[in-house]
Amino acid sequence: MDSSTPWYRGAAVPGRSDEWTVAAVARRSLVSDETFVCEATGDEVPASSTHLLVTIRRDGRFRTRTKEFVVRDEDTLREWLETGE
């Protein structure tokens, strides 16, 4: 991994098989009263607050699968990926 590669790229995802890795992370907020559940903590995250949209991927023999979920912030994501908790 070179210095331009984000720290999270390729990290294993806790609670999933080792085939699933983090592909991308983006900050976002939405104009909505909706809430999301933080994948790392289980806490509710208001859609209107800035949060992370995490894309994970699993390379298959014939196709790549992706999934997305919300994590509250970068510190939460880092702790979750590093400790698995």
C-alpha positions in Angstrom: 0.0 0.0 0.0 1.5 3.4 -1.0 1.1 6.6 1.0 -1.7 7.8 -1.3 -3.9 4.8 -0.4 -6.5 5.7 2.3 -5.8 3.9 5.7 -9.1 2.0 5.5 -8.8 0.5 2.0 -8.7 -3.3 2.2 -9.4 -3.5 5.9 -11.3 -6.6 7.1 -14.9 -5.9 8.2 -15.7 -7.1 11.7 -18.6 -9.7 11.9 -18.2 -10.7 8.2 -16.2 -13.3 6.4 -12.6 -12.3 5.6 -13.6 -12.0 1.9 -15.4 -8.7 2.7 -13.1 -5.6 2.8 -13.6 -1.9 2.9 -13.5 -0.4 -0.6 -14.5 3.2 0.0 -15.6 5.7 2.7 -17.5 9.0 2.0 -18.8 11.7 4.2 -22.4 12.7 3.7 -25.5 14.2 5.2 -29.0 14.2 3.9 -31.9 16.6 4.2 -34.2 14.1 5.9 -35.8 13.3 9.2 -34.7 9.7 8.7 -32.2 7.9 11.0 -29.7 5.2 10.2 -28.2 2.6 12.5 -24.5 2.8 12.9 -23.0 -0.5 11.8 -20.2 -0.2 14.4 -22.1 0.8 17.5 -25.8 0.1 16.8 -26.6 3.7 17.8 -29.0 5.8 15.7 -27.5 8.4 13.4 -29.6 11.2 12.1 -29.5 11.4 8.3 -29.1 15.2 8.6 -25.9 14.9 10.6 -22.6 14.4 8.8 -21.8 10.7 8.9 -19.8 8.1 6.9 -21.2 5.9 4.1 -18.9 2.9 4.0 -18.8 0.6 0.9 -17.5 -2.9 1.4 -16.8 -5.4 -1.4 -16.3 -9.1 -1.9 -14.7 -10.3 -5.1 -16.4 -13.4 -6.4 -15.4 -15.7 -9.2 -17.8 -14.2 -11.7 -18.9 -10.9 -10.1 -18.0 -8.5 -7.3 -20.6 -7.8 -4.6 -20.9 -4.6 -2.7 -22.8 -3.4 0.3 -23.1 -0.1 2.0 -23.8 1.0 5.6 -23.5 4.0 7.9 -20.9 4.7 10.6 -21.1 7.7 12.8 -17.6 9.2 12.3 -14.0 8.4 11.3 -12.9 7.7 14.9 -15.7 5.2 15.4 -14.8 3.5 12.1 -11.1 3.3 12.9 -11.7 1.8 16.4 -14.2 -0.7 15.0 -11.9 -1.8 12.2 -8.8 -2.0 14.4 -10.4 -3.7 17.4 -13.3 -5.5 15.9 -15.6 -4.1 18.6 
